[in-house]
Amino acid sequence: DSSRPWLVYWIVHSLDLLEQDLSAELQARIIGTIAGCQDPGGGFGGGPGQLPHVAATYAAVHALAVIGTPEAYSIINREGLKAFLQRMKLPSGAFCMHDDGEHDLR
């Protein structure tokens, strides 16, 4: 399972577009799922214990933003996230998607 943050984001975002409210219990489960994908050094992997990846980090942060509660935002290791993104940024302006990974200009 290397796409957990993406699956969560697509579902949560779709429900948001359909103006469906998420119960507090479901929000807590979503937040816990995303929290389990966070690397201790910053960024989010595709699943628990996986390498942090820029794309998975994008999906994880967006899923938390859709929930938009203080609890959702509070799980983000902001200093670690900043350090991860700075480490992935290349002099060309592209980002390495993960340590020693492919480059992407998006």
DSSP file (Angstrom, degrees, kcal/mol; ACC not computed):
  #  RESIDUE AA STRUCTURE BP1 BP2  ACC     N-H-->O    O-->H-N    N-H-->O    O-->H-N    TCO  KAPPA ALPHA  PHI   PSI    X-CA   Y-CA   Z-CA
    1    1 A D              0   0    0      0, 0.0     3,-0.2     0, 0.0     0, 0.0   0.000 360.0 360.0 360.0  96.4    0.0    0.0    0.0
    2    2 A S        +     0   0    0      1,-0.1    45,-0.2     2,-0.1     4,-0.1   0.269 360.0  58.3-112.5  10.6    2.0    2.9   -1.3
    3    3 A S     >  +     0   0    0      1,-0.1     4,-2.6     2,-0.1     3,-0.3   0.118  59.9 124.4-126.4  20.9   -0.8    5.3   -2.1
    4    4 A R  H  > S+     0   0    0     42,-2.0     4,-2.5     1,-0.2     5,-0.2   0.900  76.6  48.3 -54.6 -48.6   -2.7    5.7    1.2
    5    5 A P  H  > S+     0   0    0      0, 0.0     4,-2.6     0, 0.0    -1,-0.2   0.888 112.9  49.9 -60.7 -36.0   -2.4    9.5    1.3
    6    6 A W  H  > S+     0   0    0     -3,-0.3     4,-2.9     2,-0.2     5,-0.2   0.932 110.6  48.2 -66.6 -44.8   -3.7    9.8   -2.3
    7    7 A L  H  X S+     0   0    0     -4,-2.6     4,-2.0     1,-0.2     5,-0.2   0.919 113.8  47.4 -61.0 -43.7   -6.6    7.5   -1.7
    8    8 A V  H  X S+     0   0    0     -4,-2.5     4,-2.9    -5,-0.2     5,-0.3   0.940 113.1  48.8 -62.3 -46.9   -7.6    9.4    1.4
    9    9 A Y  H  X S+     0   0    0     -4,-2.6     4,-3.2    -5,-0.2     5,-0.3   0.943 110.7  49.2 -59.9 -49.2   -7.2   12.8   -0.4
   10   10 A W  H  X S+     0   0    0     -4,-2.9     4,-2.0     1,-0.2    -1,-0.2   0.901 116.2  43.1 -60.1 -41.0   -9.3   11.7   -3.4
   11   11 A I  H  X S+     0   0    0     -4,-2.0     4,-2.4    -5,-0.2    -1,-0.2   0.947 117.0  44.7 -69.9 -48.3  -12.1   10.4   -1.2
   12   12 A V  H  X S+     0   0    0     -4,-2.9     4,-2.1    -5,-0.2    -2,-0.2   0.908 115.2  48.3 -63.8 -42.0  -12.1   13.3    1.3
   13   13 A H  H  X S+     0   0    0     -4,-3.2     4,-2.5    -5,-0.3    -1,-0.2   0.908 110.8  51.2 -65.8 -41.4  -11.9   15.9   -1.5
   14   14 A S  H  X S+     0   0    0     -4,-2.0     4,-1.7    -5,-0.3    -2,-0.2   0.924 110.6  48.3 -61.4 -44.6  -14.7   14.2   -3.4
   15   15 A L  H  <>S+     0   0    0     -4,-2.4     5,-2.9     1,-0.2    -1,-0.2   0.880 110.5  52.3 -63.2 -37.1  -16.9   14.2   -0.3
   16   16 A D  H ><5S+     0   0    0     -4,-2.1     3,-1.7     1,-0.2    -2,-0.2   0.918 107.6  51.1 -64.4 -43.1  -16.1   17.9    0.2
   17   17 A L  H 3<5S+     0   0    0     -4,-2.5    -1,-0.2     1,-0.3    -2,-0.2   0.832 109.3  51.1 -62.3 -31.6  -17.1   18.7   -3.4
   18   18 A L  T 3<5S-     0   0    0     -4,-1.7    -1,-0.3    -5,-0.2    -2,-0.2   0.365 115.8-120.6 -85.5   5.2  -20.4   16.9   -2.8
   19   19 A E  T < 5 +     0   0    0     -3,-1.7     2,-0.5     1,-0.2    -3,-0.2   0.851  57.7 156.9  57.4  39.1  -20.8   19.0    0.4
   20   20 A Q      < -     0   0    0     -5,-2.9    -1,-0.2    -6,-0.1     2,-0.2  -0.840  37.8-132.8 -95.0 126.0  -20.9   15.9    2.6
   21   21 A D        -     0   0    0     -2,-0.5     2,-0.5    -3,-0.1    -5,-0.0  -0.516  12.7-136.1 -77.4 144.8  -20.0   16.5    6.2
   22   22 A L        -     0   0    0     -2,-0.2    -1,-0.0    45,-0.1   -10,-0.0  -0.871  22.0-120.5-100.0 132.5  -17.6   14.2    7.9
   23   23 A S     >  -     0   0    0     -2,-0.5     4,-2.7     1,-0.1     5,-0.2  -0.251  24.5-111.9 -64.9 159.6  -18.4   13.0   11.4
   24   24 A A  H  > S+     0   0    0      1,-0.2     4,-2.2     2,-0.2     5,-0.1   0.877 119.7  53.3 -60.4 -37.5  -16.0   13.8   14.2
   25   25 A E  H  > S+     0   0    0      2,-0.2     4,-2.0     1,-0.2    -1,-0.2   0.921 110.0  46.2 -64.8 -43.9  -15.2   10.1   14.4
   26   26 A L  H  > S+     0   0    0      2,-0.2     4,-2.5     1,-0.2    -2,-0.2   0.905 110.9  52.8 -66.5 -41.2  -14.4    9.8   10.7
   27   27 A Q  H  X S+     0   0    0     -4,-2.7     4,-2.8     1,-0.2     5,-0.2   0.924 108.8  50.2 -57.9 -44.3  -12.3   12.9   10.8
   28   28 A A  H  X S+     0   0    0     -4,-2.2     4,-2.3     1,-0.2    -1,-0.2   0.889 110.6  49.3 -62.5 -39.8  -10.3   11.5   13.7
   29   29 A R  H  X S+     0   0    0     -4,-2.0     4,-2.2     2,-0.2    -1,-0.2   0.901 112.3  48.0 -65.9 -40.5   -9.8    8.2   11.8
   30   30 A I  H  X S+     0   0    0     -4,-2.5     4,-2.6     2,-0.2     5,-0.2   0.939 111.9  48.9 -64.5 -47.1   -8.6   10.1    8.7
   31   31 A I  H  X S+     0   0    0     -4,-2.8     4,-2.8     1,-0.2    -2,-0.2   0.908 111.8  49.9 -60.0 -42.3   -6.2   12.2   10.7
   32   32 A G  H  X S+     0   0    0     -4,-2.3     4,-1.8    -5,-0.2    -1,-0.2   0.885 109.6  51.1 -63.9 -39.2   -4.9    9.1   12.4
   33   33 A T  H  < S+     0   0    0     -4,-2.2     4,-0.5     2,-0.2    -2,-0.2   0.935 113.8  43.5 -63.4 -46.6   -4.4    7.4    9.1
   34   34 A I  H >< S+     0   0    0     -4,-2.6     3,-1.5     1,-0.2     4,-0.4   0.909 110.3  56.1 -65.7 -41.8   -2.5   10.4    7.7
   35   35 A A  H >< S+     0   0    0     -4,-2.8     3,-1.4     1,-0.3    -1,-0.2   0.869 101.1  59.1 -58.2 -36.6   -0.4   10.8   10.9
   36   36 A G  T 3< S+     0   0    0     -4,-1.8    13,-0.5     1,-0.3    -1,-0.3   0.671 102.2  54.2 -66.9 -16.4    0.7    7.2   10.5
   37   37 A C  T <  S+     0   0    0     -3,-1.5     8,-3.2    -4,-0.5     2,-0.3   0.489  83.6 109.6 -93.5  -5.7    2.2    8.0    7.1
   38   38 A Q  B <   -A   44   0A   0     -3,-1.4     6,-0.3    -4,-0.4    11,-0.2  -0.555  66.3-133.7 -78.3 132.2    4.3   10.9    8.5
   39   39 A D    >   -     0   0    0      4,-2.8     3,-2.1    -2,-0.3    -2,-0.1  -0.630  15.8-126.6 -79.7 139.3    8.1   10.3    8.6
   40   40 A P  T 3  S+     0   0    0      0, 0.0    -1,-0.1     0, 0.0     3,-0.1   0.801 111.4  51.8 -56.7 -28.2    9.7   11.3   11.9
   41   41 A G  T 3  S-     0   0    0      1,-0.3    43,-0.1    39,-0.0     2,-0.1   0.433 127.4 -80.3 -88.8   0.9   12.2   13.5    9.9
   42   42 A G  S <  S+     0   0    0     -3,-2.1    -1,-0.3     1,-0.3    39,-0.2  -0.139  87.7  58.6 113.8 149.9    9.5   15.3    8.0
   43   43 A G  S    S-     0   0    0     34,-0.3    -4,-2.8    -3,-0.1     2,-0.4  -0.066  74.2 -91.2  82.9 171.0    7.3   14.6    5.0
   44   44 A F  B     -A   38   0A   0      9,-0.4     9,-2.5    -6,-0.3    13,-0.4  -0.954  28.4-149.0-124.2 140.1    4.8   11.8    4.4
   45   45 A G        -     0   0    0     -8,-3.2     6,-0.1    -2,-0.4     4,-0.0  -0.418  36.2 -99.4 -95.4 177.9    5.3    8.4    2.8
   46   46 A G  S    S-     0   0    0      5,-0.5   -42,-2.0    -2,-0.1   -40,-0.1   0.642 102.1  -7.9 -73.0 -14.6    2.8    6.4    0.9
   47   47 A G  S >  S-     0   0    0    -10,-0.2     3,-2.0   -45,-0.2    -2,-0.2  -0.955 103.1 -48.8-166.2 174.0    2.1    4.3    4.0
   48   48 A P  T 3  S+     0   0    0      0, 0.0   -11,-0.2     0, 0.0     3,-0.1  -0.299 123.4   8.6 -57.6 132.4    3.4    3.7    7.5
   49   49 A G  T 3  S+     0   0    0    -13,-0.5     2,-0.2     1,-0.3   -12,-0.1   0.490  98.7 128.7  78.0   3.5    7.1    3.3    7.6
   50   50 A Q    <   -     0   0    0     -3,-2.0    -1,-0.3     1,-0.1    -5,-0.2  -0.558  69.3 -87.0 -91.4 158.2    7.7    4.2    4.0
   51   51 A L        -     0   0    0     -2,-0.2    -5,-0.5     1,-0.1    -4,-0.1  -0.278  50.5-102.2 -57.5 141.0   10.1    6.8    2.7
   52   52 A P        -     0   0    0      0, 0.0    47,-0.4     0, 0.0     2,-0.4  -0.443  43.1-168.7 -65.1 143.2    8.8   10.3    2.6
   53   53 A H     >  -     0   0    0     -9,-2.5     4,-2.5    45,-0.1    -9,-0.4  -0.996  27.9-131.3-138.6 136.9    7.8   11.3   -0.9
   54   54 A V  H  > S+     0   0    0     43,-3.0     4,-2.4    -2,-0.4     5,-0.1   0.898 108.4  48.5 -58.6 -43.4    6.9   14.8   -2.2
   55   55 A A  H  > S+     0   0    0      2,-0.2     4,-2.2     1,-0.2    -1,-0.2   0.924 112.8  46.8 -66.3 -43.6    3.8   13.6   -4.0
   56   56 A A  H  > S+     0   0    0      1,-0.2     4,-2.6     2,-0.2    -1,-0.2   0.873 111.6  52.9 -64.0 -36.0    2.5   11.6   -1.0
   57   57 A T  H  X S+     0   0    0     -4,-2.5     4,-2.6   -13,-0.4     5,-0.3   0.915 107.4  51.7 -64.3 -43.3    3.3   14.7    1.2
   58   58 A Y  H  X S+     0   0    0     -4,-2.4     4,-2.1     1,-0.2    -2,-0.2   0.935 112.9  44.8 -56.8 -49.0    1.2   16.9   -1.2
   59   59 A A  H  X S+     0   0    0     -4,-2.2     4,-2.4     2,-0.2    -2,-0.2   0.904 113.2  50.3 -65.2 -42.1   -1.7   14.5   -0.9
   60   60 A A  H  X S+     0   0    0     -4,-2.6     4,-2.1     2,-0.2    -2,-0.2   0.934 112.3  45.6 -63.2 -47.5   -1.5   14.2    2.9
   61   61 A V  H  X S+     0   0    0     -4,-2.6     4,-2.2     1,-0.2    -1,-0.2   0.893 113.3  50.5 -65.6 -39.0   -1.3   17.9    3.5
   62   62 A H  H  X S+     0   0    0     -4,-2.1     4,-2.2    -5,-0.3    -1,-0.2   0.897 108.3  52.0 -66.6 -39.4   -4.2   18.5    1.1
   63   63 A A  H  X S+     0   0    0     -4,-2.4     4,-1.7     1,-0.2    -2,-0.2   0.920 111.6  47.2 -61.4 -42.5   -6.4   15.9    2.8
   64   64 A L  H  X S+     0   0    0     -4,-2.1     4,-2.8     1,-0.2     5,-0.4   0.872 110.0  53.6 -66.0 -36.3   -5.7   17.5    6.2
   65   65 A A  H  < S+     0   0    0     -4,-2.2    -2,-0.2     2,-0.2    -1,-0.2   0.864 104.2  54.9 -67.0 -35.4   -6.5   20.9    4.7
   66   66 A V  H  < S+     0   0    0     -4,-2.2    -1,-0.2     1,-0.2    -2,-0.2   0.918 110.0  46.1 -63.7 -41.8   -9.8   19.7    3.4
   67   67 A I  H  < S-     0   0    0     -4,-1.7    -2,-0.2    -5,-0.2    -1,-0.2   0.945  90.5-174.6 -63.9 -46.8  -10.7   18.6    7.0
   68   68 A G     <  +     0   0    0     -4,-2.8    -3,-0.1     1,-0.2    -1,-0.1   0.608  26.6 135.1  69.7  15.9   -9.4   22.0    8.1
   69   69 A T     >  -     0   0    0     -5,-0.4     4,-2.3     1,-0.1     5,-0.2  -0.591  68.6-114.6 -94.1 159.3   -9.6   21.5   11.8
   70   70 A P  H  > S+     0   0    0      0, 0.0     4,-2.1     0, 0.0     5,-0.1   0.871 119.1  56.1 -56.2 -35.7   -7.0   22.5   14.4
   71   71 A E  H  > S+     0   0    0      2,-0.2     4,-0.7     1,-0.2    -3,-0.0   0.898 106.9  49.1 -63.7 -39.9   -6.6   18.8   15.1
   72   72 A A  H >4 S+     0   0    0      1,-0.2     3,-0.8    -3,-0.2     4,-0.3   0.936 115.1  43.0 -65.2 -46.2   -5.9   18.0   11.4
   73   73 A Y  H >< S+     0   0    0     -4,-2.3     3,-1.3     1,-0.2    -1,-0.2   0.817 103.6  67.5 -69.6 -29.1   -3.3   20.8   11.2
   74   74 A S  H 3< S+     0   0    0     -4,-2.1    -1,-0.2     1,-0.3    -2,-0.2   0.714  89.8  62.8 -69.1 -19.8   -1.6   20.0   14.5
   75   75 A I  T << S+     0   0    0     -3,-0.8     2,-0.5    -4,-0.7    -1,-0.3   0.693  78.9 102.6 -78.7 -14.7   -0.3   16.6   13.3
   76   76 A I  S <  S-     0   0    0     -3,-1.3     2,-1.6    -4,-0.3     3,-0.2  -0.546  70.3-141.5 -74.4 121.9    1.9   18.2   10.7
   77   77 A N     >  -     0   0    0     -2,-0.5     4,-3.0     1,-0.2   -34,-0.3  -0.667  24.9-175.1 -77.9  90.3    5.6   18.3   11.8
   78   78 A R  H  > S+     0   0    0     -2,-1.6     4,-2.6     1,-0.2    -1,-0.2   0.884  77.3  47.1 -63.9 -42.3    6.1   21.8   10.3
   79   79 A E  H  > S+     0   0    0      2,-0.2     4,-2.4     1,-0.2    -1,-0.2   0.925 115.8  46.2 -65.0 -42.7    9.8   22.1   11.0
   80   80 A G  H  > S+     0   0    0      2,-0.2     4,-2.6     1,-0.2    -2,-0.2   0.890 112.1  51.2 -64.9 -39.3   10.4   18.6    9.6
   81   81 A L  H  X S+     0   0    0     -4,-3.0     4,-2.7     2,-0.2     5,-0.2   0.923 110.7  48.3 -63.4 -44.7    8.2   19.3    6.6
   82   82 A K  H  X S+     0   0    0     -4,-2.6     4,-2.5    -5,-0.2     5,-0.2   0.931 112.9  47.8 -60.9 -45.9   10.1   22.4    5.8
   83   83 A A  H  X S+     0   0    0     -4,-2.4     4,-2.2     2,-0.2    -2,-0.2   0.904 112.0  50.6 -63.1 -41.2   13.5   20.6    6.2
   84   84 A F  H  X S+     0   0    0     -4,-2.6     4,-1.7     2,-0.2    -2,-0.2   0.945 112.5  45.3 -61.6 -49.1   12.2   17.7    4.0
   85   85 A L  H  X S+     0   0    0     -4,-2.7     4,-1.3     1,-0.2    -2,-0.2   0.887 113.0  50.3 -65.0 -38.7   11.0   20.1    1.2
   86   86 A Q  H  < S+     0   0    0     -4,-2.5    -1,-0.2    -5,-0.2    -2,-0.2   0.880 110.2  51.0 -65.4 -36.3   14.2   22.1    1.4
   87   87 A R  H  < S+     0   0    0     -4,-2.2    -1,-0.2    -5,-0.2    -2,-0.2   0.829 111.4  48.2 -68.9 -31.0   16.3   18.9    1.1
   88   88 A M  H  < S+     0   0    0     -4,-1.7     8,-3.0    -5,-0.1     2,-0.3   0.696  88.7 100.0 -83.2 -20.1   14.3   17.8   -1.9
   89   89 A K  B  <  -B   95   0B   0     -4,-1.3     6,-0.2     6,-0.2     5,-0.1  -0.505  62.0-151.9 -73.2 131.5   14.6   21.2   -3.8
   90   90 A L    >   -     0   0    0      4,-3.0     3,-2.2    -2,-0.3    -2,-0.1  -0.648  27.9-109.0-100.0 157.7   17.3   21.1   -6.5
   91   91 A P  T 3  S+     0   0    0      0, 0.0    -1,-0.1     0, 0.0    -2,-0.0   0.785 117.8  62.0 -56.2 -27.7   19.2   24.2   -7.7
   92   92 A S  T 3  S-     0   0    0      1,-0.1     3,-0.1     2,-0.1    -3,-0.0   0.618 119.8-108.3 -73.4 -12.0   17.3   24.0  -11.0
   93   93 A G  S <  S+     0   0    0     -3,-2.2    -1,-0.1     1,-0.4     2,-0.1   0.217  84.6 118.3  98.7 -13.5   14.0   24.6   -9.2
   94   94 A A        -     0   0    0     -5,-0.1    -4,-3.0    12,-0.1    -1,-0.4  -0.299  60.5-126.5 -75.1 168.1   12.9   21.0   -9.7
   95   95 A F  E     -BC  89 104B   0      9,-2.1     9,-2.1    -6,-0.2     2,-0.5  -0.957   6.6-131.9-118.9 139.2   12.2   18.7   -6.8
   96   96 A C  E     - C   0 103B   0     -8,-3.0     7,-0.2    -2,-0.4   -42,-0.1  -0.772  22.2-139.7 -79.8 131.1   13.6   15.3   -6.1
   97   97 A M  S    S-     0   0    0      5,-2.9   -43,-3.0    -2,-0.5     2,-0.3   0.796  75.4 -14.0 -71.0 -28.1   10.5   13.3   -5.2
   98   98 A H  S >  S-     0   0    0      4,-0.3     3,-2.7   -45,-0.2    -1,-0.1  -0.951 102.8 -50.5-159.6 171.1   12.4   11.3   -2.5
   99   99 A D  T 3  S-     0   0    0    -47,-0.4     3,-0.1     1,-0.3   -11,-0.1  -0.284 129.0  -4.6 -53.3 126.3   15.9   10.8   -1.3
  100  100 A D  T 3  S+     0   0    0      1,-0.2    -1,-0.3    -4,-0.0     2,-0.1   0.748 112.3 132.1  59.1  27.8   17.9    9.7   -4.4
  101  101 A G    <   -     0   0    0     -3,-2.7    -1,-0.2     1,-0.2   -48,-0.0  -0.275  61.7 -65.8-100.6-173.7   14.7    9.7   -6.4
  102  102 A E        -     0   0    0     -6,-0.1    -5,-2.9    -3,-0.1    -4,-0.3  -0.248  48.9-117.8 -69.6 159.6   13.5   11.0   -9.8
  103  103 A H  E     -C   96   0B   0     -7,-0.2     2,-0.4    -6,-0.1    -7,-0.2  -0.738  26.5-170.5 -99.9 148.5   13.2   14.8  -10.5
  104  104 A D  E     -C   95   0B   0     -9,-2.1    -9,-2.1    -2,-0.3     0, 0.0  -0.981  18.4-163.5-144.0 127.3   10.0   16.5  -11.3
  105  105 A L              0   0    0     -2,-0.4    -1,-0.1     1,-0.2    -9,-0.1   0.516 360.0 360.0 -87.8  -5.9    9.5   20.1  -12.5
  106  106 A R              0   0    0    -11,-0.1    -1,-0.2     0, 0.0   -12,-0.1   0.568 360.0 360.0 -60.7 360.0    5.7   20.2  -11.7
